[in-house]
Amino acid sequence: MSSYSENNRLITVHTIKEMAARGEKISMITAYDYSMAKLVDAAQIDIILVGDSAANVMAGFSTTLPITLNEMIYHASSVVRGTKRALIVVDLPFGTYQGNSKEALCSAIRIMKETSANAVKLEGGKQIVESVARILSAGIPVMGHLGLTPQSINKFGTYVVRAKEDDEAKTLLEDAHALEDAGCFAIVLEKIPALLTKKIADELTIPVISIGAGMYADGQVLVLHDMLGITEDFSPRFLRRYLNMGEQIRNAVKQYVKDVKSGDFPNETEQY
Ligand code: KIV
């Protein structure tokens, strides 16, 4: 019989590696709260990412930079309470790991201790391998993140596709190998050409998961609010919308306002 406890969910980092090895695509989505986590978990998602995109879709910031470790811990512990099956990965937010590997370890330990999540995700390549190794030495699985890394938006200047030029593609490939060698169990590739993703996926033994990085990855990740159509002002080519929830929510609330104003709500059966 399968069983789970607070931090012993059915999908583990080993399950994820096995899925990729047998050619089964990995499904990953973001969530930031208990109710949404419960819904996406019931839909059999493999990995829930408590992304620092919470800064954008939950808090309304224009970048991911402002979110704090305490805020990520609040979101992640809410997600953990709603999740029985999926592996839960939590972003280390900007400014909590770039200083040195000890800082990175302390931040990762706080996430694991205070949320009962299963793994952390860090952005960057060769420059973070020491931190990756140190976090792993404490028994904490690490997911990498390369390509368009939103925490570096001030360096990039725009959110356009990364690594179209040979030099950047070469560096990215080297970074992917460095992260695999350092012990990452998987890597997210964001907004890079599909053929570069193919090359990386072919060369690496660990799974690569795409967001806007094409069909050759071992899995796909989307931001929940984007694919549900809650964020309506964001329409990159890679985004497939599965619902128009923004419109549906507006219409539902408009109807509620109308019903309250007209005295239609509540009726006799909706009172005590
Ligand atoms: O924070 C996030 O949602 C992410 C995804 C874009 C992969 O890192």
Residues whose N, C-alpha, C, O or C-beta is under 5 A from the ligand:
A	BS01	KIV	T30 G51 D52 S53 V188 I211 V221 V223
